[in-house]
Amino acid sequence: MIVLAVILFLMLLAAGSCFYVAYRVKKKAHEFSQQMGAAATPYTGKREPCLLSSTEVGAILGEPVEAGESRGTTACEYRYGSGGNRRLDVEFTWKGGAMTMKFAHGAMQHISGMETFTAVPGIGDEAYIAPGGSAFMMRKGDVMVNIDLRASGVSLSAAEKIAAKIADRL
């Protein structure tokens, strides 16, 4: 009888340990998802990437801009300059933007071993200039906006103004 009681006690101890481990894993997973942006407010508006008119973008750039051309629901391309020979791409991550921004930021920091993004306060919930001024990233709620500056010739100041206008509309 004592041997049976000891075996039953050990079985209950093992089962209890399994429940405790499962609880701790679930708690850590919840903490990680919160840390990665799961608590960000989801976007419920219309998913139209050309939020700014050509007139608004043209006023910021100081050059004539053709009407923005949507590429699906995730990107808008503005052509500007003489004859529309240059372009500015504005890309949207409508869902999961907070997590996408955290991953991009964290990956670059891990690879380089130092902070490579420059924080820009006052635009959306968070905004950064990517390494080398290659892009301007802004997040508001769970929407991330990436303005590609590599080949556009757009200044960081103009990108900040464009991002601020977009943030006001999200």
C-alpha positions in Angstrom: 0.0 0.0 0.0 2.9 2.4 0.8 4.6 1.7 -2.5 1.3 2.4 -4.3 0.9 5.7 -2.4 4.5 6.7 -3.2 4.0 6.0 -6.9 0.7 7.9 -6.9 2.4 10.8 -5.2 5.2 10.9 -7.8 2.7 10.8 -10.6 0.8 13.7 -9.1 4.1 15.6 -8.6 5.0 15.0 -12.3 1.6 16.1 -13.5 1.8 19.2 -11.3 5.3 20.0 -12.7 4.0 19.8 -16.3 1.1 22.2 -15.5 3.6 24.6 -13.9 6.0 24.5 -16.8 3.1 25.0 -19.3 1.9 28.0 -17.2 5.4 29.6 -17.2 5.8 29.0 -21.0 2.4 30.6 -21.6 3.3 33.6 -19.4 6.7 34.1 -21.2 5.0 33.9 -24.6 2.5 36.5 -23.6 5.2 38.8 -22.2 7.2 38.4 -25.5 4.2 39.1 -27.7 3.4 42.3 -25.6 7.1 43.3 -25.9 7.0 42.8 -29.7 4.0 45.0 -30.2 0.9 42.8 -29.8 -0.7 45.4 -27.7 -0.6 48.0 -30.5 -4.0 49.4 -31.6 -5.1 47.6 -34.8 -5.9 49.8 -37.8 -9.6 49.7 -38.7 -9.7 52.3 -41.4 -9.6 52.0 -45.2 -6.4 50.4 -46.4 -5.6 53.0 -49.1 -1.8 53.5 -49.4 -2.0 56.9 -51.3 -3.2 58.9 -48.3 -1.6 62.1 -49.5 -2.5 64.0 -52.6 0.1 64.9 -55.3 -0.4 68.5 -54.3 0.5 67.8 -50.6 3.6 65.8 -51.6 4.6 68.4 -54.2 4.3 71.2 -51.6 6.7 69.2 -49.3 9.1 68.3 -52.0 9.0 71.7 -53.7 8.5 70.0 -57.1 5.6 69.0 -59.2 4.3 65.5 -58.3 2.1 63.3 -60.4 -0.9 61.6 -58.7 0.2 58.7 -56.5 -0.2 55.3 -58.0 -1.3 52.5 -55.7 0.5 49.1 -55.9 -2.1 47.0 -54.3 -3.0 48.0 -50.8 0.6 48.0 -49.5 2.5 50.7 -51.5 2.1 54.1 -53.2 4.4 55.4 -55.8 4.7 59.2 -56.4 6.5 60.3 -59.5 8.1 63.7 -59.4 10.7 65.9 -61.0 10.9 67.1 -64.5 8.8 64.7 -66.6 8.2 62.5 -63.5 11.6 60.9 -63.9 12.1 60.3 -60.1 9.9 58.3 -57.7 9.2 58.1 -54.1 7.9 54.8 -52.7 5.8 54.8 -49.5 5.1 51.3 -48.2 2.5 50.2 -45.6 2.3 47.3 -43.2 -1.3 47.5 -42.2 -1.3 44.6 -39.7 1.7 43.5 -37.6 3.5 46.8 -38.2 4.6 47.1 -34.6 6.2 43.6 -34.6 7.7 44.2 -38.1 9.4 47.5 -36.8 10.6 45.8 -33.6 12.2 42.9 -35.7 13.8 45.2 -38.2 15.2 47.5 -35.4 16.3 44.5 -33.3 17.9 42.6 -36.2 20.0 45.6 -37.3 21.1 46.3 -33.7 22.0 42.6 -33.2 24.0 42.4 -36.5 25.9 45.7 -36.0 26.3 45.4 -32.2 25.2 49.0 -31.7 22.2 51.2 -32.2 22.0 52.0 -35.9 18.5 53.7 -36.1 18.1 57.3 -35.1 14.9 58.0 -33.2 12.7 60.9 -34.3 10.3 62.0 -31.6 6.9 63.5 -32.2 5.8 61.5 -35.3 3.3 58.7 -34.8 3.9 56.4 -31.9 7.6 55.9 -32.9 9.7 56.9 -35.9 13.3 56.2 -36.9 15.8 57.1 -39.6 17.3 53.9 -40.9 21.1 53.4 -41.2 22.7 55.7 -43.7 19.5 57.7 -44.2 18.2 54.9 -46.5 14.7 55.0 -45.2 12.3 56.7 -42.8 10.2 54.3 -40.7 7.2 55.4 -38.8 4.6 53.5 -36.7 1.2 54.5 -35.5 -0.8 51.8 -33.7 -0.2 48.6 -35.6 0.6 50.3 -38.9 4.1 50.7 -40.1 5.0 53.2 -42.9 8.4 52.9 -44.6 9.5 55.7 -46.9 12.3 54.4 -49.2 15.0 57.1 -49.6 17.7 55.1 -51.3 17.1 56.2 -54.9 14.4 58.8 -54.5 16.6 61.9 -53.8 14.1 63.0 -51.1 15.7 64.7 -48.0 15.2 63.3 -44.5 13.4 66.6 -43.6 10.9 66.0 -46.4 10.4 62.4 -45.4 9.7 63.5 -41.9 7.0 65.9 -43.1 5.4 63.3 -45.3 5.4 60.7 -42.4 3.9 63.3 -40.0 1.0 64.0 -42.5 0.4 60.3 -42.9 0.5 59.7 -39.2 -2.2 62.4 -38.7 -4.4 60.5 -41.2 -4.1 57.1 -39.7 
